[in-house]
């Protein structure tokens, strides 16, 4: 499957990020990140993740805070590719992603996807509005508190096109 992935990271108050993490997770940096995936050459946003870098259970990666299947009205995010090659300086420090697994009622870990294709830097802007109450199934207030953390500085953004191997069941 052809994927176009947009990624942006921004700095936010580290102490407040730490306060919002589940107890077993240690914050690695004062960073929040948004990943957007578009499928099969379509530039419509198909899947969006909001996460932060953490360490837990002997692994270093990202904690998925929230995910959407389409761009929410309260997220104002724009990417403008610059034509310059780029990437993420902390990519090598990423073993994967912790996400809430509803089947087992705990966080599960998904190993990082290796993307070898060239990345292109983007100019990026982000502005959140406060999501409506009950916008999320679980942990609504904690997610809303993450979203309310002000964007102190956009740290970087890129876009990358790659093929994802889909395992057939």
C-alpha positions, 0 to 999 in steps of 0.5 A: 500500500502506498503511504504519504506520511506527514510528521511534525513535532513541537515543544511543550512544557515538559513538567506538564507532559510528565504530569499527564503521563500514565505512571509507568511512563518516563518522558524522554523529551518535551516534545509532542508529535503528530503523524498523518497518513494518507493512503494510495496516493490520496492526499486526504488524511486517513489516520492521525496519531498524537504522541510523545517520546517515552521510556517504559518496560525496557523500551524507548519509543512513542506513547500514543495519546490519541488517534483519529480516522479523519482530521478533527475540526479542532486541529488546524494543521498545515504542511508545506513541503520545502523541496529540501531533504530532511528527517527526524534527529531522534529516529534512531532512538525509536523502538516503536509505539505504545498504544492502548489495547482495548482487548487486553485493557493495557498498553501494548507495544508495536515495533517501529516501522523501518522507512528508508525512503528520503524525507522532505522537510516541510514548513508547518503550522499547528493551532488547536481548539479545545475539543468538545467534551466527550470527544474521546471514548476514554481518558477524555480529560487527560487528552484534552489537557495534552491538547491544551498545552501551548505550542512553544516551538515547532521543532520540525516537520517532514513528509515521506512517501513509501510502500507499506507491506500489509500482512494478509491474514 
